[in-house]
Amino acid sequence: MNHSEDFLRLANETKQRIKEVSPEKATQLTEKGAIILVVREKVEFDEGHIEGAEHLSRGTLEMRINEVAPEKDALIVLLLRGRKPRRARR
């Protein structure tokens, strides 16, 4: 897929601002008001998720992110596909 130079620049700038954090740090951030966003299919989200988490599926993320985080500088803890968080299984 060919993307415009503007898109590639924006994507690169965004990637530089993303930081991977430990589960403990993610918990601290959410206690300070960060938004928990789970990006999984609805059926996976329904199987278990962290209390208070918002859900967007991969196919709707770009279209609906403003509903979950209307402020562009909002801090978001993003949970992607993969192993479900331990807290979600309790």
C-alpha positions as CSV (number, residue, x, y, z in Angstrom):
1,M,0.0,0.0,0.0
2,N,1.4,3.4,-0.9
3,H,0.9,6.2,1.6
4,S,1.5,9.9,1.1
5,E,4.6,11.6,2.6
6,D,2.4,13.5,5.0
7,F,0.8,10.3,6.3
8,L,4.2,8.6,6.7
9,R,5.6,11.6,8.5
10,L,2.6,11.7,10.9
11,A,2.8,8.0,11.5
12,N,6.6,8.2,12.3
13,E,6.0,11.1,14.7
14,T,3.3,9.2,16.4
15,K,5.4,6.1,16.8
16,Q,8.1,8.1,18.5
17,R,5.6,9.2,21.2
18,I,4.4,5.7,22.0
19,K,6.1,4.0,25.1
20,E,5.7,0.4,26.2
21,V,5.1,0.2,29.9
22,S,4.9,-2.6,32.5
23,P,1.5,-3.8,33.8
24,E,2.4,-2.1,37.1
25,K,3.1,1.3,35.4
26,A,-0.1,0.9,33.3
27,T,-2.1,0.5,36.5
28,Q,-0.4,3.6,38.0
29,L,-1.3,5.6,34.9
30,T,-4.9,4.5,34.9
31,E,-5.2,5.5,38.6
32,K,-4.1,9.0,37.5
33,G,-6.8,9.2,34.9
34,A,-5.4,7.6,31.8
35,I,-7.9,6.0,29.5
36,I,-7.8,2.2,29.2
37,L,-8.4,1.3,25.5
38,V,-8.7,-2.4,24.5
39,V,-8.3,-3.0,20.8
40,R,-9.7,-6.5,20.3
41,E,-12.7,-8.0,18.6
42,K,-15.9,-7.5,20.6
43,V,-16.2,-11.2,21.4
44,E,-12.7,-11.2,22.9
45,F,-13.5,-8.0,24.9
46,D,-16.7,-9.6,26.2
47,E,-14.7,-12.7,27.4
48,G,-12.9,-10.5,29.9
49,H,-11.4,-7.1,30.2
50,I,-10.1,-4.7,32.8
51,E,-12.9,-2.9,34.7
52,G,-13.5,0.5,33.2
53,A,-11.9,-0.2,29.9
54,E,-13.2,1.2,26.7
55,H,-13.4,-1.0,23.6
56,L,-12.8,-0.4,20.0
57,S,-12.2,-3.1,17.4
58,R,-9.3,-2.9,15.0
59,G,-11.7,-2.1,12.1
60,T,-13.2,0.9,13.9
61,L,-10.3,2.4,15.8
62,E,-9.5,5.2,13.3
63,M,-13.1,6.1,12.9
64,R,-14.2,6.1,16.5
65,I,-11.1,7.1,18.6
66,N,-12.5,10.6,19.1
67,E,-15.5,9.0,21.0
68,V,-13.2,7.4,23.5
69,A,-10.6,10.1,23.7
70,P,-12.0,13.4,22.5
71,E,-9.0,15.4,23.8
72,K,-6.0,14.9,21.5
73,D,-3.5,15.0,24.4
74,A,-5.3,12.4,26.5
75,L,-3.1,9.7,28.0
76,I,-4.1,6.3,26.7
77,V,-3.1,2.9,28.0
78,L,-3.6,0.7,24.9
79,L,-4.1,-3.1,25.2
80,L,-3.8,-4.9,22.0
81,R,-4.5,-8.5,20.9
82,G,-2.6,-11.2,22.7
83,R,-2.7,-12.6,26.2
84,K,-5.5,-11.1,28.3
85,P,-4.5,-9.0,31.2
86,R,-4.3,-10.9,34.5
87,R,-6.6,-8.5,36.2
88,A,-9.2,-9.2,33.5
89,R,-9.3,-12.8,34.5
90,R,-10.1,-12.4,38.1
